[in-house]
Amino acid sequence: MKQDINNKLIRCPRLGDEIPFAYCLREAGDFPCARIVSCWMIFFDVENFLKENLEPKKWERVVNFQPKNKITSLIEFIEAAKAKK
């Protein structure tokens, strides 16, 4: 079943295209995408799957993720662009 889940495709709200679950598991480098639970929960018990298959520190990061507000994200993006110049 794990292989079937990894190959399942959904439309990613961030990327705007179809992507497999396997990509979502590693979207943030070694960590799953912050939206993995909300995107996949209608297809299967993704929360239980992650608890069983992730290392504890990775699971904690998924559970405790707090998205930045848009203003903070924009300011950080602008500052990073300025630093590149």
GISULVEN-V548755 format. One record per residue. RES is the residue in three letters. OMEGA is omega in whole degrees, 0 to 359 (* if undefined). BURIAL is # if it has 24 or more other ideal C-beta (glycine too) atoms within 12 Angstrom, else .. Layout:
BEGIN
res->{RES | RES}
omega->{OMEGA | OMEGA}
burial->{BURIAL | BURIAL}
END
This chain:
BEGIN
res->{MET | LYS | GLN | ASP | ILE | ASN | ASN | LYS | LEU | ILE | ARG | CYS | PRO | ARG | LEU | GLY | ASP | GLU | ILE | PRO | PHE | ALA | TYR | CYS | LEU | ARG | GLU | ALA | GLY | ASP | PHE | PRO | CYS | ALA | ARG | ILE | VAL | SER | CYS | TRP | MET | ILE | PHE | PHE | ASP | VAL | GLU | ASN | PHE | LEU | LYS | GLU | ASN | LEU | GLU | PRO | LYS | LYS | TRP | GLU | ARG | VAL | VAL | ASN | PHE | GLN | PRO | LYS | ASN | LYS | ILE | THR | SER | LEU | ILE | GLU | PHE | ILE | GLU | ALA | ALA | LYS | ALA | LYS | LYS}
omega->{182 | 179 | 178 | 179 | 182 | 182 | 181 | 182 | 169 | 176 | 181 | 179 | 180 | 184 | 178 | 180 | 177 | 179 | 179 | 177 | 180 | 177 | 181 | 180 | 184 | 184 | 182 | 182 | 178 | 185 | 177 | 174 | 180 | 182 | 188 | 182 | 183 | 180 | 189 | 187 | 179 | 182 | 179 | 182 | 185 | 180 | 178 | 178 | 181 | 178 | 183 | 188 | 179 | 171 | 183 | 182 | 178 | 178 | 179 | 179 | 178 | 183 | 187 | 182 | 175 | 181 | 176 | 176 | 187 | 180 | 179 | 179 | 179 | 179 | 179 | 179 | 179 | 180 | 178 | 178 | 178 | 182 | 181 | 182 | *}
burial->{. | . | . | . | # | . | . | # | . | # | . | . | . | . | . | . | . | . | # | # | # | . | # | # | # | . | . | . | . | . | . | # | # | . | . | # | # | . | # | # | . | . | . | . | . | # | . | . | # | # | . | . | . | # | . | . | . | . | . | . | . | # | . | . | . | . | . | . | . | . | . | . | . | . | . | . | . | . | . | . | . | . | . | . | .}
END
